[in-house]
Each structure stands twice: as structure tokens, then as C-alpha cells.
Amino acid sequence: MHSTFEFLFKHGYVVLLAWVFAEQLGLPIPSLPIVLAAGALAGTGHLSFWASLFFVAIAALSADSFWYALGRIKGIRILQFLCKISLEPDSCVRRTEGIFSKQGARSLLLAKFIPGLSTVAPPLAGIFHMRARKFLLFDGLGSLVWGGSILGTGYIFSSEIERIAERAARLGGSLAVLIIAALAGYIAWKFFARQKFLRDLRIARISPEELKQELDSGVELVIVDLRHSMDFEADPETIPGAFRIDAKELEEKNDRLPRDREVILYCT
């Protein structure tokens, strides 16, 4: 039996519970291989499918409840923090808020299948004060759907998954090195792209203090609040004189901006 299966078989549901919980908290330790392996072991009779599903759902729901509570306590700041540590922070807020604003509680049903939304949806529910019972119901169902689909895949293809694992084990460390190198290369590319974006942005950036000086001196400026409507609802304060417009609407109707004055844009 492959070492992953042996490890999971030996330590059982405790590993499944702890691993899924840690991943859902945001640690970079993918739980997909472990949950698939648990499904494969359930397919061979070494683990109970329903017990595995219970522990996966409980782990995911517990971690999501933690983020939900932080969202209620910290408000929009917790979302800003999550997106700040994201590999794509510039699109993180807008993309996830766009999905959540359209689907509401239903987004929790499929959140774990959408990269980025999985971690951000629970605190969003807390930020906008979704009822705890409603959150637990939809997030619990979503956790069951997510866990059940992965466990079910492992259960159905248990023999094939074990053969693939054995072949991967024969490749030894070279496969692990290749995977780690590919992941490191992807993260490095994202990091350098992010740094280049920030360098370009700083060229045309103005600090809050500089903006206040401009306003106090009577310079005619056009200040545009590009925050998503959900951000505005959570924190309705805005810069005096600014008008709010969605970024997508601004792209479609850029003629709303005057050409004879300096334009200041700000967002989340």
C-alpha cells in the first residue's frame, strides 16, 4: 500500500479532520490528496465513507465558522487582509464580492469549488451579518457537497487511484522536486508580476495627505469612489465631493469623466 494510504489508514479520521481544518483556515496544505485517499480507502473497506464525510464536513464548517465570526467582529478589514496575502490581491476583492452579491447564501453551496471564494465567502457572510443559522445551513450543505464529491471520486476510482499513487511513488523524489519547482515558479512569477504592477502604480499614485493638501488649496479635482457596492454598504464613509461608480460601469461609460481636470480614483 502506498505511504499516503498507510499513513491515513494508521491515523484514521484524526488526520482527515486536522488536515481539512488547517487547509480551510488558509494554510497552504492542499487537502485534496488526503480526501481522495480517504475515499479510496472507503472503497476498499478500510475506512467508513460516511464517517469520513462527517469529519470532512465538520472540519470545513468549523474553519469557515471561525472566518465567519472574524467577519462579524472585524468587518471589511478581514476581507482586505485576506486579499492582501492573496497571489492576486487586485482582483480578489472585486471577483469574490461580485459572486457573493449575486448569489448571496447560495454562493456558500459551491464556494469550495471556486478558487479564492472558498476562503473569502465565510467572512463575507459575517461582514454582511448573515444570520448564523442560515450561514451554518448553507455552509454545512456546501461542505457536504464538496467533501462528498471528492470522497465519492476516490471511492469510485479506488483501484485506479492506488495504482497511480504506486507509480508516483516509484518516481520517488524526482516527482516531488518537479511539483515543488513548478509551484515555486508559479508563485515567483505572480510575485514579480505583482511587484511590477506596484512599481507602475506608484508613478501615478497620490497619498491621502497629498490629496488633502490639493483639496485645501482649492485645486479642482474629480474624485471617483470605485469601491464595490458591498464595500460601500459595509463602510459608507467616502471622501467629501467624491462620486461613486462601479469599475465595470466606468469602463463602459468613461465619458462620464471630465477631460479638463485631474481625476483621482480610489477603491478598497
Helices and strands as residue ranges (DSSP letters): H 3-11, H 13-25, H 32-43, H 49-74, H 76-84, H 89-103, G 104-106, H 107-110, G 111-113, H 117-127, H 132-156, H 158-171, H 173-203, H 208-216, E 221-225, H 229-234, E 243-244, H 247-252, G 254-256, E 262-266
